Each structure stands twice: as C-alpha cells, then as structure tokens.
Amino acid sequence: MDDSKMVGGKVKKPGKRGRKPAKIDLKAKLERSRQSARECRARKKLRYQYLEELVSSKERAICALREELEMYKQWCTAMDQGKIPSEIKALLTGDEQNSSTKTSKNSNQS
C-alpha cells in the first residue's frame, strides 16, 4: 500500500484530521475578533467613566459633610464660651414659628 496505515480494519491517511478551514472563514474570524475587541474597549471606557463620576460625586459629598462638621464644631465652641450662634437662634425661632402656626391652624379647623 502507499503511505496509508491499516488500523482496526480502517485505512488511515497521514496528515491533518478534520476539515481544513477556508481563508474566508479565517478572515471572518479575524474580523469578529477585532469587532469583539472594539466592543470590549468601549465597555471598559464606559465602566471607567461611570466609576470616575461616582468617585467625583462621593468626593463632593465628603467635602460638604466636612464643611457641615466644621460648622457644628464652631457652634459647639461658641456655646461652650456661653455664646449662642445666630444660626442656632434663627433655627430655634424658625421652629417656634412653625410650631405656633401649626397649632393655630389646628385650632382654626376645630
């Protein structure tokens, strides 16, 4: 016989097994791979933009909270010295006005 071998009653030919892919298949596969890579980079870019915006918003919130904390510390220091800050006075008088208007509205409805 020529280069083929007999194994288990079947003739085996030397060389690669299976179907040989056509060049069109290779080109299509390469294009699909490129498209997939483009989509992956686009998703990654969007993910990083989202995370950067999230970090930025959290940093702004932290700054606002620090400013608020500093304001409260100043109020406490002033109150320890026996002074009542004008902001607290405004809050207290504003609350009293709101509560008195609520009671007057309730009494008018009765």
C-alpha positions as CSV (number, residue, x, y, z in Angstrom):
1,M,0.0,0.0,0.0
2,D,1.1,3.6,-0.2
3,D,1.5,5.9,2.9
4,S,-1.8,4.9,4.5
5,K,-1.9,2.5,7.5
6,M,-4.4,-0.2,8.4
7,V,-5.7,0.2,12.0
8,G,-8.7,-1.8,13.1
9,G,-9.8,-2.6,9.5
10,K,-9.8,1.1,8.6
11,V,-7.4,2.9,6.3
12,K,-5.7,5.9,8.0
13,K,-4.1,8.6,5.8
14,P,-1.2,10.6,7.2
15,G,-1.7,14.4,7.8
16,K,-4.2,16.6,9.5
17,R,-7.5,15.4,10.5
18,G,-10.8,17.2,10.0
19,R,-11.9,19.9,7.7
20,K,-9.4,22.4,6.5
21,P,-10.8,26.0,7.2
22,A,-11.2,28.2,4.2
23,K,-9.4,31.6,4.0
24,I,-12.8,33.3,4.1
25,D,-13.5,31.6,7.5
26,L,-10.2,32.9,8.8
27,K,-10.9,36.4,7.6
28,A,-14.4,36.4,9.1
29,K,-13.0,35.0,12.4
30,L,-10.3,37.8,12.4
31,E,-13.0,40.4,11.8
32,R,-15.2,39.0,14.5
33,S,-12.2,39.1,16.9
34,R,-11.5,42.7,16.0
35,Q,-15.2,43.7,16.5
36,S,-15.2,41.9,19.8
37,A,-12.1,43.8,20.9
38,R,-13.6,47.1,19.9
39,E,-16.8,46.4,21.9
40,C,-14.7,45.3,24.9
41,R,-12.7,48.6,24.8
42,A,-15.9,50.6,24.5
43,R,-17.4,48.8,27.6
44,K,-14.2,49.3,29.5
45,K,-14.3,53.0,28.7
46,L,-17.9,53.4,29.8
47,R,-17.2,51.5,33.0
48,Y,-14.3,53.8,33.9
49,Q,-16.3,56.9,33.1
50,Y,-19.1,55.7,35.4
51,L,-16.6,54.9,38.2
52,E,-14.9,58.3,37.8
53,E,-18.2,60.1,38.0
54,L,-19.1,58.0,41.1
55,V,-15.8,58.9,42.8
56,S,-16.3,62.6,42.0
57,S,-19.8,62.7,43.4
58,K,-18.6,60.9,46.6
59,E,-15.7,63.4,47.0
60,R,-18.2,66.3,46.7
61,A,-20.4,64.7,49.3
62,I,-17.4,64.2,51.6
63,C,-16.4,67.9,51.2
64,A,-19.9,69.1,52.0
65,L,-20.1,66.9,55.1
66,R,-16.7,68.1,56.3
67,E,-17.9,71.7,56.0
68,E,-21.0,70.9,57.9
69,L,-19.0,69.2,60.6
70,E,-16.7,72.2,60.9
71,M,-19.7,74.5,61.2
72,Y,-21.1,72.3,64.1
73,K,-17.7,72.3,65.8
74,Q,-17.7,76.1,65.7
75,W,-21.2,76.2,67.1
76,C,-20.2,73.9,70.0
77,T,-17.1,76.0,70.7
78,A,-19.2,79.2,70.8
79,M,-21.8,77.6,73.0
80,D,-19.0,76.4,75.4
81,Q,-18.0,80.0,75.7
82,G,-21.6,80.9,76.6
83,K,-22.5,82.5,73.3
84,I,-25.4,81.3,71.2
85,P,-24.6,81.4,67.5
86,S,-27.1,83.5,65.4
87,E,-27.7,80.4,63.1
88,I,-29.0,78.4,66.1
89,K,-31.1,81.4,67.2
90,A,-32.6,81.5,63.7
91,L,-33.3,77.8,63.8
92,L,-34.9,78.0,67.2
93,T,-37.1,81.0,66.3
94,G,-38.0,79.4,63.0
95,D,-39.1,76.2,64.7
96,E,-41.1,78.1,67.2
97,Q,-42.9,80.0,64.4
98,N,-43.6,76.7,62.5
99,S,-45.0,75.0,65.7
100,S,-47.1,78.1,66.6
101,T,-48.6,78.3,63.1
102,K,-49.4,74.6,63.2
103,T,-51.2,74.9,66.5
104,S,-53.2,78.0,65.2
105,K,-54.2,76.1,62.0
106,N,-55.3,73.2,64.1
107,S,-57.3,75.4,66.4
108,N,-59.0,77.1,63.4
109,Q,-60.1,73.8,62.0
110,S,-61.8,72.7,65.2
